[in-house]
Amino acid sequence: MARAALTGRRRTRDGDPAPAPGTRPAPAGARPAPVAPPPITGRSGSLDRADVQGLVGSGYGRLPEAVFLGLQVDDGAAGRALLADLLPELTSMAGARGSRALNVAVSHPGLARLGVRQEALAGFSLEFAGGMATPTRSAFLGDVGEQAPATWAWGGPDTPRVDVLLLLYARSAAELTAHAEDVRHRYPADGVREVLELPTTSLSPRDHLGFADGISQPEVAGLHGRGERGIALGEFLLGYPNAYGRRARGPLLPATDDPGRVLPPAPRTGRRDEVDLGRNGSYLVVRTLAVDVAAFWDHVDRWAERTGLPAEQVAAKMVGRWPDGTSLTVSADHPLGDEPVDNDFRYHRDGDAAGLRCPVAAHVRRANPRDSLDPRPGSAASVRVNDRHRLIRRGRQYGPPPVSRDTAPGTEPDGERGLHFLCLNADLGRQFEFVQHTWLDNPAFAGLQDSPDPIAGHHPPGGHGVFPIPADPVRHRLLDLPHAVRVRGGGYFFLPGIRALHHIASGPASPGPAPEPSG
């Protein structure tokens, strides 16, 4: 079996997965019989949790082990047979809290190879259809030079194509191993190949740089049954109104292509002669980011010596939070330790408009500016604009954890370390790509000059990025920002609703060749 792996060991586990509601697990060792999709539940317009894959509602924090498997589909019928076999194991938002979880995402070429009709393929967004690694998109995202797709370990022009991505989670390393082996035993003998394995390290509350992560997730209206307060559901799931009161463009099919009435009617028109393949699905961005921990802390130590600031404070200024997760806007001089992290703050409203506490150029302030940008910084209008660019993040780290900074040089564990960045959004251009290009990579963000994001921004070859630290009476300017994060792979996928996966697994409604894949 050919597959490209990054660093790390394969892990696995044993135990019962949480199947999607309305499905029945097959007996051990047997190929399951066809199962019915989950019944449509809830009022019109309300969230059908049984139809939404679990990753949308949860990062599976209770399942600390994970591995992501990339498959290449060379025969559509074999790919559909595998999907049908995996359907009873899929985890939905309504599924029981088991010791395993399984979700499935598909690329645009993968959908074509699985037999999805051209009418539906044309309904997906242009960003998704084009893919992450096209020259135009690479230039826009800053994926050039030494981190251009041609250098990637996966997802690039010279690496095997990934049509289907399986996301496996489990409660222990042993269970994850058993989970992965169970999935691999279901692969058809021909027509489907595993070409990628992305191992992860056990879930940790801190990233490889030593900072708390995953703190500022968006509150989504109706996602967890908490009423209608929060960001519009349509910002993250197709088929629902977004922040503009409109439904994102999605893939539709003639109702005659859905004779089993698996899919809901088209939402925009309510016409009974069209059905919606996209409803309850979301676009999944996956990017493998290698992190050079030593380069980051060497830079911090050098500038701590030059500025006279403690090294931890210099690092906190670059990140925008103390290592324990305390925002600099909440506590500028020291972390709050055991106190609960206060994430309900705003930069302008709470008196940090000039960035004297949290620098304007800091990573978390750029990734989520809150109320600090036009129109009318500090106002509710500023927050509303910011909320149109939010992401649900579901990333997992990989590689050996770094040792103490006091360890002698040359004794670091071998192997690359970093983050498999995963995020969900309903509009790739307005959400993920906007954040990466306009906020993180932009050297002129919020009136700055030559100041890309110090952690995740694009630093041009030979460039001398600046990180300004406002202070009274004299500010500091950290020069020669390190290339601490490098893109090693990536791709755009669609995380379909579970009913849509049932439809795809059932194959075309009438005989005929599948559309020619676009890549």
C-alpha positions as CSV (number, residue, x, y, z in Angstrom):
1,M,0.0,0.0,0.0
2,A,1.5,3.3,-1.1
3,R,1.1,6.2,1.2
4,A,3.0,9.3,2.2
5,A,3.4,9.9,5.9
6,L,4.7,12.9,7.7
7,T,6.4,12.3,11.1
8,G,5.2,10.1,14.0
9,R,4.0,6.6,14.7
10,R,0.7,5.1,13.7
11,R,-1.6,4.7,16.7
12,T,-4.9,3.0,17.2
13,R,-7.6,1.7,19.6
14,D,-10.4,-0.7,20.4
15,G,-14.0,0.0,21.4
16,D,-17.4,0.9,19.9
17,P,-17.8,3.9,17.7
18,A,-20.8,6.2,17.9
19,P,-22.7,5.4,14.7
20,A,-24.9,7.9,13.0
21,P,-28.5,7.8,14.3
22,G,-30.7,5.6,12.2
23,T,-27.9,3.2,11.3
24,R,-27.0,-0.2,12.6
25,P,-23.3,-1.4,13.0
26,A,-22.5,-4.5,11.0
27,P,-21.4,-7.6,12.8
28,A,-17.6,-7.9,13.3
29,G,-15.8,-8.9,10.2
30,A,-19.0,-8.6,8.0
31,R,-19.7,-6.1,5.3
32,P,-22.8,-4.2,6.4
33,A,-26.0,-4.3,4.5
34,P,-27.3,-1.0,3.1
35,V,-28.6,1.3,5.8
36,A,-31.1,4.0,5.7
37,P,-30.1,7.7,6.1
38,P,-31.1,9.4,9.3
39,P,-34.7,10.6,9.2
40,I,-35.3,14.4,8.7
41,T,-36.0,15.9,12.1
42,G,-36.8,19.3,13.5
43,R,-38.7,22.2,12.2
44,S,-38.0,23.6,8.7
45,G,-34.9,25.8,9.0
46,S,-33.8,24.3,12.3
47,L,-30.6,22.3,12.6
48,D,-30.9,18.6,12.0
49,R,-28.1,17.4,14.3
50,A,-28.4,13.8,13.1
51,D,-27.5,15.0,9.6
52,V,-24.4,17.0,10.6
53,Q,-21.0,15.3,11.0
54,G,-19.7,15.5,14.6
55,L,-16.6,17.5,13.8
56,V,-18.8,20.6,13.2
57,G,-20.1,20.6,16.8
58,S,-17.0,19.3,18.5
59,G,-13.2,19.0,18.3
60,Y,-13.5,15.7,20.1
61,G,-11.5,16.9,23.1
62,R,-12.6,13.8,25.0
63,L,-10.8,11.7,22.3
64,P,-7.2,12.8,22.6
65,E,-5.8,10.5,19.9
66,A,-6.3,11.1,16.2
67,V,-5.0,10.2,12.7
68,F,-6.1,11.5,9.3
69,L,-6.0,9.1,6.3
70,G,-6.0,10.3,2.7
71,L,-7.4,8.0,0.0
72,Q,-7.1,8.1,-3.8
73,V,-10.2,6.8,-5.6
74,D,-9.3,5.3,-9.0
75,D,-12.7,3.5,-9.4
76,G,-15.9,5.3,-8.5
77,A,-17.8,2.1,-7.8
78,A,-15.1,0.9,-5.4
79,G,-15.1,4.3,-3.7
80,R,-18.8,4.3,-3.3
81,A,-18.7,0.8,-1.8
82,L,-16.2,1.9,0.8
83,L,-18.4,4.9,1.7
84,A,-21.4,2.6,2.1
85,D,-19.3,0.3,4.3
86,L,-18.3,3.2,6.5
87,L,-21.7,4.9,6.8
88,P,-22.8,2.9,9.9
89,E,-19.6,4.1,11.7
90,L,-20.0,7.8,10.9
91,T,-20.2,10.1,13.9
92,S,-22.9,12.7,13.8
93,M,-23.7,15.6,16.2
94,A,-26.5,13.5,17.6
95,G,-24.4,10.4,18.0
96,A,-23.7,8.8,21.4
97,R,-20.4,9.7,23.1
98,G,-18.4,6.6,22.2
99,S,-14.7,5.8,22.5
100,R,-14.2,6.4,18.8
101,A,-15.3,8.9,16.1
102,L,-15.1,8.9,12.4
103,N,-15.8,11.7,9.9
104,V,-15.4,11.8,6.1
105,A,-14.5,14.7,3.8
106,V,-14.1,14.7,0.0
107,S,-12.2,16.9,-2.4
108,H,-13.8,18.4,-5.5
109,P,-12.0,15.9,-7.8
110,G,-13.0,13.2,-5.3
111,L,-16.6,14.0,-5.7
112,A,-16.3,13.7,-9.4
113,R,-14.6,10.3,-9.2
114,L,-17.3,9.1,-6.8
115,G,-19.9,9.9,-9.5
116,V,-21.4,13.2,-8.4
117,R,-23.2,14.8,-11.4
118,Q,-21.9,17.9,-13.1
119,E,-25.0,19.9,-12.1
120,A,-23.9,19.5,-8.4
121,L,-20.2,19.9,-9.0
122,A,-20.8,23.2,-10.7
123,G,-22.7,24.4,-7.6
124,F,-19.7,24.3,-5.2
125,S,-17.7,27.4,-4.6
126,L,-15.0,28.4,-7.1
127,E,-12.3,28.2,-4.4
128,F,-13.2,24.6,-3.6
129,A,-13.5,23.6,-7.3
130,G,-10.1,25.1,-8.1
131,G,-8.3,23.7,-5.1
132,M,-5.7,25.2,-2.7
133,A,-2.6,24.5,-4.8
134,T,-3.3,26.4,-8.1
135,P,-0.7,29.1,-8.9
136,T,-3.2,32.0,-8.4
137,R,-4.4,30.7,-5.1
138,S,-0.9,29.9,-3.9
139,A,0.2,33.5,-4.6
140,F,-2.9,34.8,-2.8
141,L,-2.3,32.7,0.3
142,G,1.5,33.3,0.4
143,D,2.3,29.7,-0.5
144,V,5.3,30.7,-2.6
145,G,9.1,30.2,-2.5
146,E,10.3,27.6,-0.1
147,Q,6.7,26.8,0.9
148,A,5.2,26.6,-2.6
149,P,3.0,23.5,-3.3
150,A,5.9,22.0,-5.3
151,T,7.7,21.6,-2.0
152,W,4.8,20.1,-0.1
153,A,4.8,16.6,1.4
154,W,1.2,16.2,0.3
155,G,-1.4,18.2,-1.6
156,G,1.0,19.5,-4.1
157,P,1.4,18.9,-7.9
158,D,4.0,16.2,-7.5
159,T,2.3,14.2,-4.7
160,P,-0.5,11.6,-4.9
161,R,-4.0,13.0,-5.2
162,V,-6.1,12.9,-2.1
163,D,-9.8,12.4,-3.0
164,V,-11.2,11.3,0.4
165,L,-10.0,12.2,3.8
166,L,-10.9,10.0,6.8
167,L,-10.7,11.7,10.2
168,L,-10.3,9.1,13.0
169,Y,-10.4,9.9,16.7
170,A,-10.2,7.6,19.7
171,R,-9.8,7.6,23.5
172,S,-6.4,5.9,23.7
173,A,-3.4,5.1,21.5
174,A,-4.3,1.4,21.5
175,E,-7.9,2.2,20.5
176,L,-6.8,4.4,17.7
177,T,-4.6,1.6,16.3
178,A,-7.6,-0.8,16.4
179,H,-9.8,1.9,14.9
180,A,-7.4,2.5,12.0
181,E,-6.9,-1.2,11.4
182,D,-10.7,-1.7,11.3
183,V,-11.1,1.1,8.7
184,R,-8.2,-0.2,6.6
185,H,-9.7,-3.7,6.5
186,R,-12.7,-2.2,4.8
187,Y,-10.7,-0.9,1.8
188,P,-11.6,-2.6,-1.5
189,A,-9.0,-4.9,-3.0
190,D,-8.8,-2.5,-6.0
191,G,-9.9,1.0,-6.9
192,V,-9.1,2.7,-3.6
193,R,-5.6,3.4,-2.2
194,E,-4.4,5.0,1.0
195,V,-1.8,7.6,-0.1
196,L,-1.5,9.7,3.0
197,E,-1.3,9.2,6.7
198,L,-1.2,12.3,9.0
199,P,-0.5,11.1,12.6
200,T,-1.0,13.4,15.5
201,T,0.3,13.7,19.0
202,S,-1.9,13.2,22.0
203,L,-4.2,16.2,22.6
204,S,-2.5,18.8,24.8
205,P,-3.9,22.1,26.2
206,R,-0.8,23.9,24.9
207,D,0.8,24.1,21.4
208,H,4.5,23.3,20.6
209,L,5.5,26.9,21.4
210,G,4.1,26.5,24.9
211,F,0.9,28.6,24.6
212,A,-2.7,27.6,25.4
213,D,-4.7,27.1,22.2
214,G,-8.3,26.8,21.0
215,I,-9.6,29.5,23.4
216,S,-11.5,31.8,21.1
217,Q,-14.0,29.7,19.1
218,P,-17.0,31.5,17.7
219,E,-20.4,31.2,19.4
220,V,-22.8,29.9,16.7
221,A,-26.5,30.5,16.8
222,G,-28.5,27.2,17.1
223,L,-25.4,25.0,16.8
224,H,-25.7,23.5,20.3
225,G,-29.3,24.3,21.0
226,R,-28.5,27.6,22.7
227,G,-31.0,29.8,20.9
228,E,-30.4,32.3,18.2
229,R,-27.7,34.4,19.9
230,G,-24.3,34.3,18.2
231,I,-22.9,34.1,14.7
232,A,-25.4,33.0,12.0
233,L,-25.4,29.2,11.4
234,G,-25.0,29.8,7.7
235,E,-21.5,31.1,8.2
236,F,-20.5,27.5,8.9
237,L,-23.1,25.2,7.4
238,L,-24.6,25.3,3.9
239,G,-28.3,25.5,3.6
240,Y,-28.9,28.2,6.3
241,P,-28.9,32.0,6.3
242,N,-25.5,33.6,6.8
243,A,-24.6,36.9,8.4
244,Y,-26.0,38.7,5.3
245,G,-29.3,36.9,5.6
246,R,-28.6,34.8,2.5
247,R,-27.8,31.2,2.0
248,A,-24.4,30.4,0.6
249,R,-24.3,29.0,-2.9
250,G,-24.5,25.2,-2.8
251,P,-24.7,22.1,-5.0
252,L,-28.2,21.3,-6.3
253,L,-29.5,18.3,-8.2
254,P,-32.6,17.5,-10.2
255,A,-35.0,15.6,-7.9
256,T,-35.0,12.8,-10.5
257,D,-31.4,12.1,-9.4
258,D,-32.6,11.4,-5.9
259,P,-35.3,8.7,-6.4
260,G,-35.0,7.5,-2.8
261,R,-35.8,11.0,-1.5
262,V,-32.7,11.1,0.6
263,L,-31.9,14.8,0.1
264,P,-34.0,17.8,1.3
265,P,-35.6,20.1,-1.3
266,A,-33.6,23.0,-2.6
267,P,-33.8,25.8,0.0
268,R,-33.5,28.8,-2.3
269,T,-36.5,28.1,-4.4
270,G,-38.4,25.5,-2.4
271,R,-39.0,23.8,-5.8
272,R,-39.9,20.1,-5.5
273,D,-37.9,19.4,-8.7
274,E,-34.5,20.2,-7.1
275,V,-32.8,18.7,-4.1
276,D,-29.9,20.1,-2.0
277,L,-26.7,18.0,-1.8
278,G,-24.9,20.7,0.2
279,R,-27.2,21.1,3.2
280,N,-25.6,20.5,6.6
281,G,-22.2,20.3,4.9
282,S,-19.2,22.6,5.5
283,Y,-15.9,23.3,3.7
284,L,-12.9,21.9,5.5
285,V,-9.5,23.5,5.2
286,V,-6.5,21.3,6.0
287,R,-3.0,22.7,6.2
288,T,0.0,21.0,7.6
289,L,2.2,23.7,9.2
290,A,5.7,22.8,10.4
291,V,6.8,24.8,13.5
292,D,10.4,25.7,14.1
293,V,10.3,26.0,17.9
294,A,14.0,26.8,18.3
295,A,13.9,29.6,15.7
296,F,11.0,31.2,17.5
297,W,12.5,31.2,20.9
298,D,16.0,32.1,19.6
299,H,14.4,35.2,18.2
300,V,12.5,35.9,21.4
301,D,15.7,35.5,23.5
302,R,17.7,37.8,21.2
303,W,15.1,40.6,21.4
304,A,14.5,40.1,25.2
305,E,18.2,40.9,25.7
306,R,18.1,43.9,23.4
307,T,14.8,45.4,24.9
308,G,15.3,44.4,28.5
309,L,11.9,42.8,28.6
310,P,11.5,39.2,30.0
311,A,11.6,36.6,27.3
312,E,8.1,35.3,28.2
313,Q,6.7,38.8,27.8
314,V,8.3,39.3,24.4
315,A,6.8,36.0,23.3
316,A,3.4,37.0,24.7
317,K,3.5,40.2,22.8
318,M,4.1,38.4,19.6
319,V,1.3,35.9,20.3
320,G,-1.1,38.3,22.0
321,R,-1.7,36.1,25.1
322,W,0.4,34.8,27.9
323,P,1.3,31.1,27.8
324,D,-1.6,30.2,30.1
325,G,-4.1,31.9,27.7
326,T,-4.6,35.2,29.5
327,S,-5.1,38.0,27.0
328,L,-2.6,40.9,27.3
329,T,-5.6,43.2,27.0
330,V,-7.0,41.7,30.2
331,S,-3.7,41.5,32.0
332,A,-0.7,43.3,30.4
333,D,2.0,42.7,33.0
334,H,1.5,39.1,34.1
335,P,-0.5,35.9,33.5
336,L,-3.5,35.3,35.7
337,G,-2.5,31.7,36.5
338,D,-5.3,29.7,38.0
339,E,-8.0,32.3,37.3
340,P,-10.5,31.3,34.5
341,V,-9.4,32.7,31.1
342,D,-11.5,35.8,30.3
343,N,-12.3,35.7,26.6
344,D,-15.1,38.2,26.7
345,F,-13.1,41.3,26.0
346,R,-12.7,43.7,23.2
347,Y,-9.7,45.8,22.3
348,H,-11.2,49.2,21.8
349,R,-14.0,48.9,24.3
350,D,-11.6,47.8,27.0
351,G,-9.1,50.7,26.4
352,D,-6.4,49.0,24.3
353,A,-7.0,50.7,21.0
354,A,-3.3,51.7,20.6
355,G,-2.1,48.2,21.4
356,L,-0.1,49.3,24.5
357,R,-1.2,46.1,26.1
358,C,-1.7,43.7,23.2
359,P,0.2,44.9,20.1
360,V,-1.9,45.5,17.0
361,A,0.4,43.2,15.1
362,A,0.1,40.3,17.5
363,H,-1.1,37.0,16.1
364,V,-4.4,36.6,18.0
365,R,-5.3,40.2,17.4
366,R,-5.0,39.7,13.7
367,A,-6.7,36.3,13.5
368,N,-9.7,37.8,15.5
369,P,-9.6,41.6,15.6
370,R,-12.9,41.7,17.5
371,D,-13.9,45.4,17.6
372,S,-10.7,47.0,16.4
373,L,-11.3,47.5,12.7
374,D,-13.6,49.7,10.6
375,P,-16.4,50.6,10.5
376,R,-16.3,52.6,13.7
377,P,-13.7,50.7,15.8
378,G,-15.2,49.9,19.2
379,S,-18.7,49.7,18.0
380,A,-21.1,46.8,17.5
381,A,-20.8,47.4,13.7
382,S,-17.1,46.6,13.9
383,V,-17.9,43.3,15.7
384,R,-20.5,42.4,13.1
385,V,-18.0,42.8,10.3
386,N,-15.4,40.8,12.2
387,D,-17.9,38.0,12.7
388,R,-18.3,37.6,9.0
389,H,-14.7,36.2,8.8
390,R,-14.7,33.7,11.7
391,L,-13.6,30.1,11.6
392,I,-14.3,27.0,13.6
393,R,-10.9,25.5,14.3
394,R,-10.3,21.8,14.8
395,G,-6.6,21.4,14.4
396,R,-4.3,18.7,16.0
397,Q,-0.6,18.8,16.6
398,Y,1.9,16.3,15.3
399,G,5.5,15.4,15.9
400,P,7.6,15.0,19.1
401,P,7.0,17.7,21.7
402,P,9.9,20.1,22.2
403,V,12.1,19.6,25.2
404,S,12.8,22.3,27.8
405,R,14.5,25.4,26.6
406,D,17.3,24.7,29.1
407,T,18.3,21.5,27.3
408,A,21.7,21.5,25.7
409,P,21.9,22.3,22.0
410,G,21.7,19.3,19.7
411,T,19.7,17.1,22.1
412,E,16.2,18.0,20.7
413,P,14.2,14.9,19.7
414,D,14.5,14.1,16.0
415,G,11.6,14.7,13.7
416,E,9.4,17.5,12.4
417,R,6.8,19.0,14.6
418,G,3.9,21.2,13.9
419,L,0.1,21.6,13.5
420,H,-2.4,19.9,11.2
421,F,-4.5,23.1,11.0
422,L,-8.2,22.2,10.3
423,C,-11.0,24.8,10.1
424,L,-14.6,24.8,9.0
425,N,-16.4,27.6,7.1
426,A,-19.2,28.0,4.6
427,D,-17.4,30.6,2.4
428,L,-13.7,29.8,1.7
429,G,-13.1,33.2,0.1
430,R,-14.7,35.4,2.7
431,Q,-13.6,33.4,5.7
432,F,-10.4,31.3,5.5
433,E,-8.8,33.0,2.6
434,F,-9.7,36.5,3.8
435,V,-8.2,35.9,7.2
436,Q,-5.0,34.4,5.8
437,H,-4.4,37.0,3.1
438,T,-6.0,40.2,4.5
439,W,-5.3,39.9,8.2
440,L,-2.3,37.4,8.7
441,D,-0.2,38.0,5.6
442,N,-0.9,41.7,5.1
443,P,2.1,43.8,6.1
444,A,-0.1,46.9,6.2
445,F,-2.8,45.4,8.5
446,A,-4.6,48.1,10.5
447,G,-2.2,50.8,9.3
448,L,1.0,48.9,10.1
449,Q,4.1,49.0,7.8
450,D,6.1,45.9,6.7
451,S,4.5,43.9,9.6
452,P,3.1,40.5,8.6
453,D,1.8,38.2,11.4
454,P,4.8,37.3,13.4
455,I,3.7,33.7,13.8
456,A,1.5,32.6,10.9
457,G,2.1,35.3,8.3
458,H,3.9,35.1,5.0
459,H,7.4,36.5,5.2
460,P,8.8,37.1,1.7
461,P,12.2,35.6,0.9
462,G,14.9,38.1,1.9
463,G,12.2,40.3,3.6
464,H,12.9,42.0,6.9
465,G,9.5,42.0,8.6
466,V,9.1,44.2,11.6
467,F,7.1,43.5,14.8
468,P,6.3,46.8,16.5
469,I,5.6,46.8,20.3
470,P,3.9,50.0,21.3
471,A,5.0,51.4,24.6
472,D,5.0,54.7,26.4
473,P,7.3,56.6,26.2
474,V,9.4,54.6,23.7
475,R,8.2,51.7,21.5
476,H,10.2,48.7,20.5
477,R,10.6,47.3,17.0
478,L,11.6,43.7,16.6
479,L,13.4,43.1,13.3
480,D,14.1,40.1,11.1
481,L,11.0,38.1,12.0
482,P,11.8,34.3,12.0
483,H,10.3,31.9,9.6
484,A,8.9,29.8,12.4
485,V,6.0,28.3,10.5
486,R,6.2,26.7,7.1
487,V,3.4,25.1,5.0
488,R,4.1,21.4,4.3
489,G,0.8,20.4,2.7
490,G,-2.8,21.2,2.4
491,G,-6.1,20.9,0.6
492,Y,-9.7,22.0,0.4
493,F,-12.3,19.4,1.2
494,F,-16.1,19.3,1.7
495,L,-17.5,17.7,4.9
496,P,-20.9,16.6,3.6
497,G,-24.1,16.1,5.6
498,I,-24.7,12.4,6.4
499,R,-27.7,12.2,4.1
500,A,-25.5,13.6,1.3
501,L,-23.0,10.9,2.0
502,H,-25.8,8.3,1.7
503,H,-26.7,9.8,-1.6
504,I,-23.1,9.8,-2.9
505,A,-22.6,6.2,-1.7
506,S,-25.7,5.0,-3.6
507,G,-24.2,6.2,-6.9
508,P,-25.7,7.9,-10.0
509,A,-29.4,7.6,-10.3
510,S,-29.2,6.5,-13.9
511,P,-26.5,4.7,-16.0
512,G,-23.9,6.8,-17.6
513,P,-20.3,7.8,-17.3
514,A,-19.2,10.0,-14.3
515,P,-18.1,13.5,-15.2
516,E,-14.4,14.0,-16.0
517,P,-12.6,14.9,-12.8
518,S,-11.1,18.4,-12.8
519,G,-7.8,17.5,-11.1
